[in-house]
Each structure stands twice: as structure tokens, then as C-alpha cells.
Amino acid sequence: MSFKEIHDVPKNHQLTINLPESFPSKQRVVVTVEEVPLSKKEKLKLMKRAASDPQFIEDMKEVNSDFDLINNEGL
């Protein structure tokens, strides 16, 4: 038997899992915790914030500079 639940991570980073009553009580279980991918709306919000983040802008300048060197090698 298996079941799946999605939870928000609380500030204390602790979750309690309540198994259904029908779940066999003498069984072993595997608990896997995975991050839920961000929604498109959440991703766009983060991208808009990054556009004005000084560290992100500096990193992008550095990456672009590195690629400029590579792009000009064939000329």
C-alpha cells in the first residue's frame, strides 16, 4: 500500500506523518522527501526579482564575458 501527501515546510522544518488507519501496522515503510517544483507563477516572480539583484547581474556579466571570448575564437 502507498499514499502521497504534499505539505508546506513549517518554520521548524519538522513534519509529522499520519498514516491512514487502513495502513498495515506491522509493515516497514520507506519515507522519501522531495521538493515540489515551483509553479510557473512562482518561477516568474523569482526571475523578476533576479533581474534587479546586483549579485545575479554581476554573475550574468561574468558568464557573458566568458562566452564572448569563446564566440570570438572562430573569427
C-alpha positions as a LaTeX table, in Angstrom:
\begin{tabular}{lrrr}
\hline
Residue & $x$ (\AA) & $y$ (\AA) & $z$ (\AA) \\
\hline
Met1 & 0.00 & 0.00 & 0.00 \\
Ser2 & 1.20 & 3.53 & $-0.65$ \\
Phe3 & $-0.10$ & 7.06 & $-0.37$ \\
Lys4 & 1.20 & 10.51 & $-1.11$ \\
Glu5 & 0.72 & 13.86 & 0.62 \\
Ile6 & 2.11 & 17.30 & $-0.09$ \\
His7 & 2.91 & 19.58 & 2.85 \\
Asp8 & 4.22 & 23.10 & 3.28 \\
Val9 & 7.51 & 23.12 & 5.18 \\
Pro10 & 6.92 & 24.67 & 8.61 \\
Lys11 & 9.39 & 27.12 & 10.15 \\
Asn12 & 10.73 & 24.44 & 12.47 \\
His13 & 11.35 & 22.12 & 9.47 \\
Gln14 & 9.55 & 19.21 & 11.15 \\
Leu15 & 6.70 & 17.20 & 9.68 \\
Thr16 & 4.52 & 14.56 & 11.31 \\
Ile17 & 3.19 & 11.83 & 9.08 \\
Asn18 & $-0.18$ & 10.35 & 9.99 \\
Leu19 & $-0.72$ & 7.06 & 8.20 \\
Pro20 & $-4.23$ & 6.01 & 7.20 \\
Glu21 & $-5.96$ & 3.61 & 9.61 \\
Ser22 & $-6.04$ & 1.01 & 6.85 \\
Phe23 & $-2.24$ & 1.02 & 6.58 \\
Pro24 & $-0.78$ & $-2.27$ & 7.90 \\
Ser25 & 0.76 & $-1.58$ & 11.31 \\
Lys26 & 3.38 & $-4.33$ & 11.20 \\
Gln27 & 4.94 & $-3.23$ & 7.96 \\
Arg28 & 8.14 & $-1.29$ & 7.37 \\
Val29 & 7.88 & 1.86 & 5.27 \\
Val30 & 10.21 & 3.99 & 3.19 \\
Val31 & 9.83 & 7.74 & 3.61 \\
Thr32 & 11.11 & 9.86 & 0.73 \\
Val33 & 11.07 & 13.65 & 0.87 \\
Glu34 & 11.25 & 15.56 & $-2.41$ \\
Glu35 & 10.93 & 19.24 & $-3.15$ \\
Val36 & 7.81 & 20.11 & $-5.08$ \\
Pro37 & 8.75 & 22.03 & $-8.23$ \\
Leu38 & 7.82 & 25.69 & $-8.22$ \\
Ser39 & 4.79 & 26.71 & $-10.21$ \\
Lys40 & 5.27 & 28.78 & $-13.35$ \\
Lys41 & 3.91 & 31.82 & $-11.49$ \\
Glu42 & 6.42 & 31.37 & $-8.66$ \\
Lys43 & 9.29 & 30.92 & $-11.12$ \\
Leu44 & 8.37 & 34.12 & $-12.99$ \\
Lys45 & 8.21 & 36.02 & $-9.70$ \\
Leu46 & 11.74 & 34.85 & $-8.79$ \\
Met47 & 13.05 & 35.71 & $-12.27$ \\
Lys48 & 11.65 & 39.25 & $-11.98$ \\
Arg49 & 13.39 & 39.66 & $-8.63$ \\
Ala50 & 16.66 & 38.33 & $-10.07$ \\
Ala51 & 16.60 & 40.95 & $-12.82$ \\
Ser52 & 17.35 & 43.62 & $-10.21$ \\
Asp53 & 19.59 & 41.54 & $-7.92$ \\
Pro54 & 23.13 & 43.00 & $-8.03$ \\
Gln55 & 24.82 & 39.62 & $-7.48$ \\
Phe56 & 22.78 & 37.99 & $-10.26$ \\
Ile57 & 23.57 & 40.85 & $-12.64$ \\
Glu58 & 27.28 & 40.60 & $-11.84$ \\
Asp59 & 27.23 & 36.82 & $-12.37$ \\
Met60 & 25.49 & 37.23 & $-15.74$ \\
Lys61 & 28.07 & 39.79 & $-16.84$ \\
Glu62 & 30.83 & 37.32 & $-15.97$ \\
Val63 & 29.16 & 34.46 & $-17.87$ \\
Asn64 & 28.54 & 36.68 & $-20.90$ \\
Ser65 & 32.16 & 37.80 & $-20.81$ \\
Asp66 & 33.34 & 34.18 & $-20.78$ \\
Phe67 & 31.14 & 33.34 & $-23.77$ \\
Asp68 & 32.29 & 36.44 & $-25.65$ \\
Leu69 & 35.82 & 35.07 & $-25.52$ \\
Ile70 & 34.68 & 31.71 & $-26.88$ \\
Asn71 & 32.43 & 33.21 & $-29.56$ \\
Asn72 & 35.24 & 35.36 & $-30.91$ \\
Glu73 & 37.74 & 32.49 & $-31.22$ \\
Gly74 & 36.41 & 31.42 & $-34.61$ \\
Leu75 & 36.67 & 34.91 & $-36.12$ \\
\hline
\end{tabular}
